[in-house]
Amino acid sequence: MTNNHIQTDILIVGAGPPAQPPLFLSKMGIPHIIVDAAKFPRDKICGDGLDLKVFRVLQHLDPAITVSEVFDNQDFLQSWGARIITPNGRATEFVQPEPAAGEPLRSVLWTAKRLHFDQFLVKKIDSRFANFLPETKVEKIERDGNAWRVQAKKSNGEELEISTRLLIGADGDHSVVLRSIGERGIERRHYAGTLRQYWRGVGGLHPKNLIEVYLPKGMPLSYFYIFPLPNGEANVGYGMVSELIAKNKYNLKDLFKKLLYEDPLHGAAFSGCGTPGRTHRLGYTAGFPAAEKFWRRLSVGWRRRFFGMSYQRRRHRNGYDFGLYRRTFCAESLDIQTF
Ligand SMILES: Cc1cc2nc3c(=O)[nH]c(=O)nc-3n(C[C@H](O)[C@H](O)[C@H](O)COP(=O)(O)OP(=O)(O)OC[C@H]3O[C@@H](n4cnc5c(N)ncnc54)[C@H](O)[C@@H]3O)c2cc1C
């Protein structure tokens, strides 16, 4: 038990992009607290791809935001579409058409390192309504009558207790919020184990920065991707359905290396090109669920799923685009509740 006690109506655990109801709560003038274990800016394993949904949410927050803060931002790169390569080696390109004369050249797909994108959002947290506590790790959550009692520890060892009426779990794949309410569990059929690596100078990238997804031959339910990034870098990754990895005892790192250096389609693109030191190493693993489950559940009790006493079902999201969307709806729905 600590003497350091805060009381709030709304507590959000995690400050990644899907945890950005703070921006909307602030817009509505609703006070809240947001805690995150990390010190920002921080990296996060991800493909770094931002689709139109992300920008719709940003526009919803502030119609000027994309034009004034994204389009000329060196941390963001426009991608004009996607190149999909099927197991037979056939590449299909989906390229956004050139705009008509006089219209601005705008793309619907972007990339930005999570290091930069998450920081971009975090910097928008409005301290008039949001009390943002970085380097504060939630360790224990208990029900306390109609409220939640949350125990956290700061990086300097200081303990903190927060009582909240509404608890929003946006704390990622190893969510302490889900664990505390007994909802944490991985369904391997709906998860992919994934590796990610930053590269510099990858050969053969499309001049229009198409993101590339490759479904390698003989490796079902897996994908290799190359997402071009600003400054000549690329986010390169490989993922496979977890159930398949476990069943076949695959070593994902070995498969990834083979794709990088020996694959007939991609080997040449990676051999001989330099990579930034720190991120060159392999070994990042993470999982993310398929969207199918999210949509299946959406029709049932959406209101409880979306803004119940906590975001208990948050693990059925896929991508921070979905996360941003859903939690934006949540934030705005709070407006019609008692806050
Ligand atoms: C390899 C890979 C590629 C991907 N590519 C894409 C892509 O291109 N586009 C896309 O839209 N999505 C992509 N995704 C999915 C995307 O990364 C996730 O959907 C998204 O990060 C989930 O966001 P989140 O806020 O729920 O969790 P996270 O982004 O993991 O953020 C959780 C936050 O909670 C904090 N936290 C965790 N535990 C605690 C605690 N106990 N106390 C306090 N704070 C805590 C963490 O520090 C972190 O800041 C990819 C995922 C992977 C693994």
Ligand as a Chemical Component Dictionary entry (heavy atoms), coordinates in Angstrom:
data_LIG
# 
_chem_comp.id                   LIG 
_chem_comp.type                 NON-POLYMER 
_chem_comp.pdbx_formal_charge   0 
_chem_comp.three_letter_code    LIG 
# 
loop_
_chem_comp_atom.comp_id 
_chem_comp_atom.atom_id 
_chem_comp_atom.alt_atom_id 
_chem_comp_atom.type_symbol 
_chem_comp_atom.charge 
_chem_comp_atom.model_Cartn_x 
_chem_comp_atom.model_Cartn_y 
_chem_comp_atom.model_Cartn_z 
_chem_comp_atom.pdbx_ordinal 
LIG C1  C1  C 0 5.640  -7.532 -37.108 1  
LIG C2  C2  C 0 4.370  -6.731 -36.997 2  
LIG C3  C3  C 0 4.000  -5.912 -38.046 3  
LIG C4  C4  C 0 2.842  -5.110 -37.947 4  
LIG N1  N1  N 0 2.551  -4.258 -38.963 5  
LIG C5  C5  C 0 1.513  -3.416 -38.856 6  
LIG C6  C6  C 0 1.267  -2.412 -39.851 7  
LIG O1  O1  O 0 2.029  -2.268 -40.812 8  
LIG N2  N2  N 0 0.188  -1.606 -39.706 9  
LIG C7  C7  C 0 -0.656 -1.743 -38.634 10 
LIG O2  O2  O 0 -1.643 -0.993 -38.567 11 
LIG N3  N3  N 0 -0.426 -2.654 -37.651 12 
LIG C8  C8  C 0 0.630  -3.487 -37.733 13 
LIG N4  N4  N 0 0.882  -4.381 -36.735 14 
LIG C9  C9  C 0 -0.025 -4.454 -35.593 15 
LIG C10 C10 C 0 0.238  -3.295 -34.606 16 
LIG O3  O3  O 0 1.605  -3.214 -34.265 17 
LIG C11 C11 C 0 -0.590 -3.529 -33.334 18 
LIG O4  O4  O 0 -1.917 -3.776 -33.711 19 
LIG C12 C12 C 0 -0.560 -2.307 -32.451 20 
LIG O5  O5  O 0 0.757  -1.989 -32.075 21 
LIG C13 C13 C 0 -1.370 -2.581 -31.207 22 
LIG O6  O6  O 0 -1.361 -1.386 -30.475 23 
LIG P1  P1  P 0 -1.579 -1.339 -28.904 24 
LIG O7  O7  O 0 -1.580 0.080  -28.481 25 
LIG O8  O8  O 0 -2.740 -2.192 -28.564 26 
LIG O9  O9  O 0 -0.284 -2.029 -28.319 27 
LIG P2  P2  P 0 1.212  -1.559 -28.408 28 
LIG O10 O10 O 0 1.502  -0.811 -29.626 29 
LIG O11 O11 O 0 2.016  -2.784 -28.080 30 
LIG O12 O12 O 0 1.357  -0.515 -27.215 31 
LIG C14 C14 C 0 1.170  -0.931 -25.897 32 
LIG C15 C15 C 0 1.731  0.148  -24.984 33 
LIG O13 O13 O 0 1.396  -0.241 -23.645 34 
LIG C16 C16 C 0 2.539  -0.085 -22.830 35 
LIG N5  N5  N 0 2.424  -1.079 -21.750 36 
LIG C17 C17 C 0 2.498  -2.427 -21.868 37 
LIG N6  N6  N 0 2.348  -2.990 -20.665 38 
LIG C18 C18 C 0 2.182  -1.979 -19.763 39 
LIG C19 C19 C 0 1.983  -1.930 -18.373 40 
LIG N7  N7  N 0 1.943  -3.043 -17.627 41 
LIG N8  N8  N 0 1.850  -0.729 -17.797 42 
LIG C20 C20 C 0 1.894  0.409  -18.513 43 
LIG N9  N9  N 0 2.101  0.425  -19.852 44 
LIG C21 C21 C 0 2.229  -0.756 -20.471 45 
LIG C22 C22 C 0 3.740  -0.332 -23.721 46 
LIG O14 O14 O 0 4.892  0.337  -23.233 47 
LIG C23 C23 C 0 3.252  0.259  -25.045 48 
LIG O15 O15 O 0 3.617  1.613  -25.204 49 
LIG C24 C24 C 0 2.030  -5.191 -36.789 50 
LIG C25 C25 C 0 2.389  -6.023 -35.740 51 
LIG C26 C26 C 0 3.550  -6.787 -35.824 52 
LIG C27 C27 C 0 3.941  -7.667 -34.673 53 
# 
loop_
_chem_comp_bond.comp_id 
_chem_comp_bond.atom_id_1 
_chem_comp_bond.atom_id_2 
_chem_comp_bond.value_order 
_chem_comp_bond.pdbx_ordinal 
LIG C1  C2  SING 1  
LIG C2  C3  SING 2  
LIG C2  C26 DOUB 3  
LIG C3  C4  DOUB 4  
LIG C4  N1  SING 5  
LIG C4  C24 SING 6  
LIG N1  C5  DOUB 7  
LIG C5  C6  SING 8  
LIG C5  C8  SING 9  
LIG C6  O1  DOUB 10 
LIG C6  N2  SING 11 
LIG N2  C7  SING 12 
LIG C7  O2  DOUB 13 
LIG C7  N3  SING 14 
LIG N3  C8  DOUB 15 
LIG C8  N4  SING 16 
LIG N4  C9  SING 17 
LIG N4  C24 SING 18 
LIG C9  C10 SING 19 
LIG C10 O3  SING 20 
LIG C10 C11 SING 21 
LIG C11 O4  SING 22 
LIG C11 C12 SING 23 
LIG C12 O5  SING 24 
LIG C12 C13 SING 25 
LIG C13 O6  SING 26 
LIG O6  P1  SING 27 
LIG P1  O7  DOUB 28 
LIG P1  O8  SING 29 
LIG P1  O9  SING 30 
LIG O9  P2  SING 31 
LIG P2  O10 DOUB 32 
LIG P2  O11 SING 33 
LIG P2  O12 SING 34 
LIG O12 C14 SING 35 
LIG C14 C15 SING 36 
LIG C15 O13 SING 37 
LIG C15 C23 SING 38 
LIG O13 C16 SING 39 
LIG C16 N5  SING 40 
LIG C16 C22 SING 41 
LIG N5  C17 SING 42 
LIG N5  C21 SING 43 
LIG C17 N6  DOUB 44 
LIG N6  C18 SING 45 
LIG C18 C19 SING 46 
LIG C18 C21 DOUB 47 
LIG C19 N7  SING 48 
LIG C19 N8  DOUB 49 
LIG N8  C20 SING 50 
LIG C20 N9  DOUB 51 
LIG N9  C21 SING 52 
LIG C22 O14 SING 53 
LIG C22 C23 SING 54 
LIG C23 O15 SING 55 
LIG C24 C25 DOUB 56 
LIG C25 C26 SING 57 
LIG C26 C27 SING 58 
# 
